């Protein structure tokens, strides 16, 4: 009797312990998700706020933020939701899962975070980093730059989902079969982030007029992002932005960049890139004819013995005076 009672008591004790463990398990998992979300390897962090993440969730996005990044996260989420329908329409692709967006106060915090050491996360200037369905953005004080980052990141997630699928099996299979060149996807995400700009145009002009790049392949090898961006800008300009989604779709179906070009544009990869480069060469040649080289004798002499950085240069309406801002170790004049 006593033995039976002891066995029953032991069984009841283990059963109660098991029920307690499973009852507490969801709370434990929730606590880990909300406050200890981890991305990549651990590294030294000087901003301790990065340890505690909070989130905003909408119908299309889950936006993570920490401490001082709250206001930036609110702005970023509004921008993301505003541009999301446009990007979906442009690429003609719908997401089944929500896009996760991690918002950092500045580039320093992003580099201090524990995602920066992974080989997959190599941050390059001017790029928005995308890993899976996660988009990493930071605020540099310019909301236009933030919006471009968000558009580029969201477009990157949509493009990857469209070309490679959403589950692991599809991603591995399509990645092996497609083998797209770097300029193709990098240039397209840049184009979605910002159609074109004076800065990009000047960069491309200098490269083409230098005479070093007579073929697109050479340009794409040395400057894949800029070459790809210029290519998609050219496609949108001459064939319409709706052509972009058609090229993506047929490239995936035929598992060939050249076949996609041939079906949609009527020309293969080689001929299309030749026409694109020829367009920019003629355009820049014509523009250069209307430009004049500054006369060395008319240079304006500025008193700046200490070589302080100068910015925000403005010329008076009558053209007789010039104003600028100098930075003397944080002292602005």
DRENDO-1510 file (C-alpha; in Angstrom, 1 decimal, always signed):
<recs>
REC; n; res; u; v; w
REC; 1; UNK; +0.0; +0.0; +0.0 .
REC; 2; UNK; +2.7; +2.4; +1.0 .
REC; 3; UNK; +4.8; +1.5; -2.0 .
REC; 4; UNK; +1.8; +2.0; -4.3 .
REC; 5; UNK; +1.1; +5.4; -2.7 .
REC; 6; UNK; +4.8; +6.5; -3.1 .
REC; 7; UNK; +4.8; +5.5; -6.8 .
REC; 8; UNK; +1.6; +7.4; -7.3 .
REC; 9; UNK; +2.9; +10.5; -5.5 .
REC; 10; UNK; +6.1; +10.4; -7.5 .
REC; 11; UNK; +4.1; +10.1; -10.8 .
REC; 12; UNK; +1.9; +13.0; -9.7 .
REC; 13; UNK; +4.9; +15.1; -8.9 .
REC; 14; UNK; +6.5; +14.6; -12.3 .
REC; 15; UNK; +3.2; +15.2; -14.0 .
REC; 16; UNK; +2.7; +18.5; -12.2 .
REC; 17; UNK; +6.3; +19.5; -13.0 .
REC; 18; UNK; +5.7; +18.7; -16.7 .
REC; 19; UNK; +2.5; +20.7; -16.8 .
REC; 20; UNK; +4.2; +23.6; -15.2 .
REC; 21; UNK; +7.1; +23.5; -17.7 .
REC; 22; UNK; +4.7; +23.4; -20.7 .
REC; 23; UNK; +2.6; +26.2; -19.2 .
REC; 24; UNK; +5.6; +28.4; -18.8 .
REC; 25; UNK; +7.1; +27.6; -22.2 .
REC; 26; UNK; +5.0; +30.1; -24.3 .
REC; 27; UNK; +5.9; +32.9; -21.8 .
REC; 28; UNK; +9.6; +32.0; -22.1 .
REC; 29; UNK; +9.5; +31.9; -25.9 .
REC; 30; UNK; +7.6; +35.2; -26.0 .
REC; 31; UNK; +10.1; +36.9; -23.7 .
REC; 32; UNK; +12.9; +35.7; -26.0 .
REC; 33; UNK; +11.2; +37.0; -29.1 .
REC; 34; UNK; +10.4; +40.4; -27.8 .
REC; 35; UNK; +13.6; +41.4; -25.9 .
REC; 36; UNK; +16.4; +39.1; -27.0 .
REC; 37; UNK; +16.0; +38.9; -30.7 .
REC; 38; UNK; +19.4; +37.8; -32.1 .
REC; 39; UNK; +20.8; +38.3; -35.6 .
REC; 40; UNK; +24.2; +36.8; -36.3 .
REC; 41; UNK; +27.3; +36.7; -34.0 .
REC; 42; UNK; +27.8; +38.6; -30.8 .
REC; 43; UNK; +30.1; +41.6; -30.8 .
REC; 44; UNK; +31.0; +44.5; -28.6 .
REC; 45; UNK; +28.2; +47.1; -28.5 .
REC; 46; UNK; +28.7; +50.7; -27.2 .
REC; 47; UNK; +25.0; +51.6; -27.5 .
REC; 48; UNK; +23.3; +49.4; -24.9 .
REC; 49; UNK; +19.9; +50.3; -26.2 .
REC; 50; UNK; +20.5; +47.9; -29.1 .
REC; 51; UNK; +20.0; +45.0; -26.6 .
REC; 52; UNK; +16.3; +45.8; -26.2 .
REC; 53; UNK; +14.1; +45.7; -29.3 .
REC; 54; UNK; +10.5; +46.6; -29.7 .
REC; 55; UNK; +8.2; +46.4; -32.7 .
REC; 56; UNK; +5.4; +48.0; -34.7 .
REC; 57; UNK; +3.3; +45.6; -36.8 .
REC; 58; UNK; +1.0; +46.5; -39.7 .
REC; 59; UNK; -0.6; +44.5; -42.4 .
REC; 60; UNK; +2.6; +44.3; -44.5 .
REC; 61; UNK; +5.5; +44.9; -42.2 .
REC; 62; UNK; +6.9; +44.1; -38.8 .
REC; 63; UNK; +9.2; +47.0; -37.9 .
REC; 64; UNK; +11.8; +46.5; -35.1 .
REC; 65; UNK; +13.3; +49.5; -33.3 .
REC; 66; UNK; +15.2; +50.3; -30.1 .
REC; 67; UNK; +15.5; +53.3; -27.7 .
REC; 68; UNK; +16.2; +56.5; -29.7 .
REC; 69; UNK; +15.2; +54.9; -33.0 .
REC; 70; UNK; +11.5; +55.1; -32.2 .
REC; 71; UNK; +10.7; +58.2; -34.2 .
REC; 72; UNK; +12.8; +57.0; -37.1 .
REC; 73; UNK; +10.9; +53.7; -37.0 .
REC; 74; UNK; +7.6; +55.4; -37.2 .
REC; 75; UNK; +8.6; +57.4; -40.2 .
REC; 76; UNK; +10.2; +54.4; -41.8 .
REC; 77; UNK; +7.0; +52.3; -41.4 .
REC; 78; UNK; +4.8; +55.1; -42.9 .
REC; 79; UNK; +7.2; +55.3; -45.9 .
REC; 80; UNK; +7.3; +51.5; -46.3 .
REC; 81; UNK; +3.5; +51.2; -46.3 .
REC; 82; UNK; +3.1; +54.2; -48.6 .
REC; 83; UNK; +5.5; +52.8; -51.3 .
REC; 84; UNK; +4.6; +49.1; -50.9 .
REC; 85; UNK; +1.6; +49.1; -53.3 .
REC; 86; UNK; +3.7; +50.9; -56.0 .
REC; 87; UNK; +6.5; +48.4; -55.7 .
REC; 88; UNK; +4.2; +45.5; -55.8 .
REC; 89; UNK; +2.5; +46.9; -58.9 .
REC; 90; UNK; +5.8; +47.6; -60.6 .
REC; 91; UNK; +7.1; +44.1; -60.0 .
REC; 92; UNK; +3.7; +42.4; -60.2 .
REC; 93; UNK; +4.4; +40.2; -57.2 .
REC; 94; UNK; +2.5; +39.6; -54.0 .
REC; 95; UNK; +4.1; +38.6; -50.7 .
REC; 96; UNK; +2.5; +35.9; -48.5 .
REC; 97; UNK; +4.7; +36.8; -45.4 .
REC; 98; UNK; +5.2; +40.1; -43.8 .
REC; 99; UNK; +8.5; +41.9; -44.4 .
REC; 100; UNK; +10.6; +42.5; -41.4 .
REC; 101; UNK; +12.4; +45.9; -41.2 .
REC; 102; UNK; +15.1; +46.6; -38.6 .
REC; 103; UNK; +15.6; +50.4; -38.1 .
REC; 104; UNK; +18.9; +51.8; -36.7 .
REC; 105; UNK; +19.5; +55.4; -35.5 .
REC; 106; UNK; +22.6; +55.7; -37.6 .
REC; 107; UNK; +25.3; +53.7; -39.5 .
REC; 108; UNK; +27.4; +53.4; -36.4 .
REC; 109; UNK; +24.7; +51.6; -34.5 .
REC; 110; UNK; +24.1; +49.3; -37.5 .
REC; 111; UNK; +27.8; +48.4; -37.6 .
REC; 112; UNK; +27.9; +47.8; -33.8 .
REC; 113; UNK; +24.9; +45.4; -34.0 .
REC; 114; UNK; +25.6; +41.7; -33.8 .
REC; 115; UNK; +24.6; +41.2; -37.5 .
REC; 116; UNK; +27.7; +42.8; -38.9 .
REC; 117; UNK; +30.2; +39.9; -38.7 .
REC; 118; UNK; +28.3; +37.4; -40.7 .
REC; 119; UNK; +29.8; +36.7; -44.1 .
REC; 120; UNK; +26.4; +37.1; -45.7 .
REC; 121; UNK; +26.2; +40.7; -44.2 .
REC; 122; UNK; +28.8; +42.7; -45.9 .
REC; 123; UNK; +27.7; +46.3; -45.8 .
REC; 124; UNK; +28.7; +48.4; -48.8 .
REC; 125; UNK; +28.3; +52.1; -49.2 .
REC; 126; UNK; +25.0; +53.1; -50.9 .
REC; 127; UNK; +23.4; +49.7; -50.5 .
REC; 128; UNK; +20.5; +48.6; -48.5 .
REC; 129; UNK; +21.2; +45.2; -46.9 .
REC; 130; UNK; +18.6; +42.5; -47.3 .
REC; 131; UNK; +18.8; +39.0; -45.7 .
REC; 132; UNK; +15.8; +36.7; -46.5 .
REC; 133; UNK; +12.8; +38.8; -45.7 .
REC; 134; UNK; +14.6; +41.2; -43.4 .
REC; 135; UNK; +15.6; +44.7; -44.4 .
REC; 136; UNK; +18.2; +46.7; -42.5 .
REC; 137; UNK; +18.0; +50.5; -42.7 .
REC; 138; UNK; +19.6; +53.4; -40.9 .
REC; 139; UNK; +19.0; +57.1; -40.6 .
REC; 140; UNK; +21.7; +59.6; -41.8 .
REC; 141; UNK; +19.6; +62.7; -41.1 .
REC; 142; UNK; +18.1; +62.8; -44.6 .
REC; 143; UNK; +14.5; +61.4; -45.0 .
REC; 144; UNK; +14.9; +61.1; -48.8 .
REC; 145; UNK; +17.9; +58.8; -48.3 .
REC; 146; UNK; +15.9; +56.8; -45.7 .
REC; 147; UNK; +13.0; +56.4; -48.2 .
REC; 148; UNK; +15.4; +55.3; -50.9 .
REC; 149; UNK; +16.9; +52.7; -48.6 .
REC; 150; UNK; +13.4; +51.4; -47.7 .
REC; 151; UNK; +12.2; +51.2; -51.3 .
REC; 152; UNK; +15.4; +49.4; -52.3 .
REC; 153; UNK; +15.2; +46.9; -49.4 .
REC; 154; UNK; +11.5; +46.1; -50.0 .
REC; 155; UNK; +12.1; +45.7; -53.7 .
REC; 156; UNK; +15.0; +43.4; -52.9 .
REC; 157; UNK; +12.7; +41.1; -50.8 .
REC; 158; UNK; +10.1; +41.1; -53.5 .
REC; 159; UNK; +12.6; +40.4; -56.3 .
REC; 160; UNK; +14.2; +37.5; -54.3 .
REC; 161; UNK; +10.8; +36.1; -53.6 .
REC; 162; UNK; +9.7; +36.4; -57.2 .
REC; 163; UNK; +12.9; +34.9; -58.7 .
REC; 164; UNK; +13.9; +32.3; -56.1 .
REC; 165; UNK; +10.7; +31.5; -54.2 .
REC; 166; UNK; +10.0; +31.7; -50.5 .
REC; 167; UNK; +10.8; +28.3; -49.0 .
REC; 168; UNK; +14.3; +26.8; -48.7 .
REC; 169; UNK; +13.8; +24.1; -51.4 .
REC; 170; UNK; +12.7; +26.7; -54.0 .
REC; 171; UNK; +15.5; +29.1; -53.1 .
REC; 172; UNK; +18.2; +26.5; -53.4 .
REC; 173; UNK; +16.8; +25.0; -56.6 .
REC; 174; UNK; +16.3; +28.4; -58.4 .
REC; 175; UNK; +19.6; +29.8; -57.2 .
REC; 176; UNK; +21.4; +26.9; -58.8 .
REC; 177; UNK; +19.5; +27.0; -62.0 .
REC; 178; UNK; +19.2; +30.8; -62.5 .
REC; 179; UNK; +22.8; +31.9; -61.6 .
REC; 180; UNK; +22.0; +35.6; -62.4 .
REC; 181; UNK; +24.9; +38.1; -62.8 .
REC; 182; UNK; +25.4; +40.5; -59.9 .
REC; 183; UNK; +24.5; +43.6; -61.9 .
REC; 184; UNK; +21.1; +42.2; -62.7 .
REC; 185; UNK; +19.5; +42.1; -59.2 .
REC; 186; UNK; +21.7; +44.7; -57.6 .
REC; 187; UNK; +20.9; +47.2; -60.4 .
REC; 188; UNK; +17.2; +46.4; -60.3 .
REC; 189; UNK; +16.9; +47.0; -56.5 .
REC; 190; UNK; +18.9; +50.3; -56.9 .
REC; 191; UNK; +16.5; +51.3; -59.7 .
REC; 192; UNK; +13.5; +50.5; -57.6 .
REC; 193; UNK; +15.0; +52.5; -54.7 .
REC; 194; UNK; +15.6; +55.6; -56.9 .
REC; 195; UNK; +14.8; +55.6; -60.6 .
REC; 196; UNK; +17.9; +57.8; -61.5 .
REC; 197; UNK; +19.6; +60.9; -60.2 .
REC; 198; UNK; +22.1; +63.5; -61.2 .
REC; 199; UNK; +24.8; +61.9; -59.1 .
REC; 200; UNK; +24.4; +58.5; -60.8 .
REC; 201; UNK; +24.3; +60.2; -64.2 .
REC; 202; UNK; +27.6; +62.1; -63.5 .
REC; 203; UNK; +29.3; +58.9; -62.3 .
REC; 204; UNK; +28.2; +57.0; -65.5 .
REC; 205; UNK; +29.2; +60.0; -67.7 .
REC; 206; UNK; +32.7; +60.1; -66.2 .
REC; 207; UNK; +33.2; +56.3; -66.7 .
REC; 208; UNK; +31.9; +56.2; -70.3 .
REC; 209; UNK; +33.7; +59.4; -71.5 .
REC; 210; UNK; +36.9; +58.1; -70.0 .
REC; 211; UNK; +37.1; +55.6; -72.9 .
REC; 212; UNK; +37.8; +52.7; -70.7 .
REC; 213; UNK; +34.5; +51.0; -71.1 .
REC; 214; UNK; +33.6; +50.1; -74.6 .
REC; 215; UNK; +31.5; +47.1; -73.6 .
REC; 216; UNK; +28.8; +46.6; -71.0 .
REC; 217; UNK; +30.5; +43.5; -69.7 .
REC; 218; UNK; +33.6; +45.5; -68.8 .
REC; 219; UNK; +31.5; +48.2; -67.1 .
REC; 220; UNK; +29.4; +45.6; -65.2 .
REC; 221; UNK; +32.5; +43.8; -64.0 .
REC; 222; UNK; +34.1; +46.9; -62.5 .
REC; 223; UNK; +30.9; +48.7; -61.4 .
REC; 224; UNK; +28.1; +46.1; -61.2 .
REC; 225; UNK; +25.6; +48.2; -59.2 .
REC; 226; UNK; +25.9; +51.3; -61.3 .
REC; 227; UNK; +25.9; +49.4; -64.6 .
REC; 228; UNK; +22.8; +47.4; -63.6 .
REC; 229; UNK; +21.1; +50.6; -62.4 .
REC; 230; UNK; +21.8; +52.3; -65.7 .
REC; 231; UNK; +20.5; +49.3; -67.6 .
REC; 232; UNK; +17.2; +49.1; -65.8 .
REC; 233; UNK; +16.8; +52.9; -66.1 .
REC; 234; UNK; +17.4; +52.5; -69.9 .
REC; 235; UNK; +14.8; +49.7; -70.1 .
REC; 236; UNK; +12.2; +51.8; -68.2 .
REC; 237; UNK; +12.9; +54.8; -70.3 .
REC; 238; UNK; +12.7; +53.1; -73.7 .
REC; 239; UNK; +10.3; +50.2; -73.2 .
REC; 240; UNK; +8.2; +51.3; -70.2 .
REC; 241; UNK; +8.4; +50.3; -66.5 .
REC; 242; UNK; +5.9; +47.6; -67.1 .
REC; 243; UNK; +8.6; +45.7; -69.0 .
REC; 244; UNK; +10.6; +45.2; -65.8 .
REC; 245; UNK; +8.2; +42.6; -64.4 .
REC; 246; UNK; +7.8; +40.8; -67.7 .
REC; 247; UNK; +11.6; +40.5; -67.9 .
REC; 248; UNK; +11.8; +39.1; -64.4 .
REC; 249; UNK; +9.0; +36.6; -65.0 .
REC; 250; UNK; +10.3; +35.2; -68.3 .
REC; 251; UNK; +13.9; +35.1; -67.0 .
REC; 252; UNK; +12.7; +32.9; -64.2 .
REC; 253; UNK; +10.4; +30.7; -66.4 .
REC; 254; UNK; +13.2; +30.2; -69.0 .
REC; 255; UNK; +16.0; +30.2; -66.5 .
REC; 256; UNK; +18.0; +32.4; -68.8 .
REC; 257; UNK; +18.7; +36.1; -68.9 .
REC; 258; UNK; +19.2; +36.0; -72.7 .
REC; 259; UNK; +15.9; +34.2; -73.3 .
REC; 260; UNK; +14.0; +36.7; -71.2 .
REC; 261; UNK; +15.5; +39.6; -73.2 .
REC; 262; UNK; +14.7; +37.9; -76.5 .
REC; 263; UNK; +11.1; +37.2; -75.7 .
REC; 264; UNK; +10.3; +40.6; -74.2 .
REC; 265; UNK; +12.6; +43.0; -76.1 .
REC; 266; UNK; +13.1; +41.2; -79.3 .
REC; 267; UNK; +16.9; +41.3; -78.8 .
REC; 268; UNK; +19.1; +39.1; -76.8 .
REC; 269; UNK; +21.4; +40.2; -74.0 .
REC; 270; UNK; +24.3; +41.2; -76.2 .
REC; 271; UNK; +22.4; +43.3; -78.6 .
REC; 272; UNK; +20.3; +45.0; -75.8 .
REC; 273; UNK; +23.4; +46.0; -73.8 .
REC; 274; UNK; +25.1; +47.3; -77.0 .
REC; 275; UNK; +22.1; +49.5; -77.7 .
REC; 276; UNK; +22.0; +50.7; -74.1 .
REC; 277; UNK; +25.7; +51.7; -74.1 .
REC; 278; UNK; +25.3; +53.3; -77.5 .
REC; 279; UNK; +22.4; +55.4; -76.1 .
REC; 280; UNK; +24.5; +56.8; -73.2 .
REC; 281; UNK; +27.6; +57.4; -75.3 .
REC; 282; UNK; +25.6; +59.5; -77.8 .
REC; 283; UNK; +23.8; +61.3; -75.0 .
REC; 284; UNK; +26.9; +62.3; -73.1 .
REC; 285; UNK; +28.8; +63.2; -76.3 .
REC; 286; UNK; +26.0; +65.7; -77.2 .
REC; 287; UNK; +25.9; +67.1; -73.7 .
REC; 288; UNK; +29.6; +67.6; -73.6 .
REC; 289; UNK; +29.5; +69.8; -76.7 .
REC; 290; UNK; +27.4; +72.3; -74.9 .
REC; 291; UNK; +29.7; +72.5; -71.8 .
REC; 292; UNK; +32.6; +74.9; -71.4 .
REC; 293; UNK; +35.8; +74.3; -69.5 .
REC; 294; UNK; +36.2; +76.9; -66.8 .
REC; 295; UNK; +38.8; +79.7; -67.5 .
REC; 296; UNK; +41.7; +79.3; -65.0 .
REC; 297; UNK; +42.0; +83.2; -64.8 .
REC; 298; UNK; +38.5; +83.5; -63.5 .
REC; 299; UNK; +39.0; +81.3; -60.4 .
REC; 300; UNK; +37.7; +82.8; -57.1 .
REC; 301; UNK; +40.3; +83.0; -54.4 .
REC; 302; UNK; +39.0; +82.1; -51.0 .
REC; 303; UNK; +40.8; +82.8; -47.8 .
REC; 304; UNK; +41.0; +79.4; -46.0 .
REC; 305; UNK; +44.6; +79.1; -44.7 .
REC; 306; UNK; +43.6; +76.3; -42.2 .
REC; 307; UNK; +42.0; +74.3; -45.0 .
REC; 308; UNK; +38.7; +73.9; -43.1 .
REC; 309; UNK; +36.0; +71.9; -44.9 .
REC; 310; UNK; +33.7; +74.2; -46.9 .
REC; 311; UNK; +30.1; +73.5; -47.9 .
REC; 312; UNK; +26.7; +75.0; -48.9 .
REC; 313; UNK; +28.4; +77.4; -51.4 .
REC; 314; UNK; +25.9; +80.0; -52.8 .
REC; 315; UNK; +26.3; +82.8; -55.4 .
REC; 316; UNK; +24.4; +86.1; -54.9 .
REC; 317; UNK; +21.6; +86.9; -57.4 .
REC; 318; UNK; +23.8; +89.6; -59.1 .
REC; 319; UNK; +26.7; +87.1; -59.4 .
REC; 320; UNK; +29.2; +89.4; -57.6 .
REC; 321; UNK; +29.4; +87.7; -54.2 .
REC; 322; UNK; +29.8; +84.2; -52.9 .
REC; 323; UNK; +28.9; +82.7; -49.5 .
REC; 324; UNK; +29.8; +79.4; -47.9 .
REC; 325; UNK; +29.8; +77.6; -44.6 .
REC; 326; UNK; +33.1; +76.4; -43.0 .
REC; 327; UNK; +33.5; +73.8; -40.3 .
REC; 328; UNK; +36.3; +74.4; -37.7 .
REC; 329; UNK; +36.2; +71.2; -35.6 .
REC; 330; UNK; +32.5; +71.4; -35.1 .
REC; 331; UNK; +32.2; +75.2; -35.2 .
REC; 332; UNK; +30.1; +76.3; -38.1 .
REC; 333; UNK; +30.6; +79.7; -39.7 .
</recs>
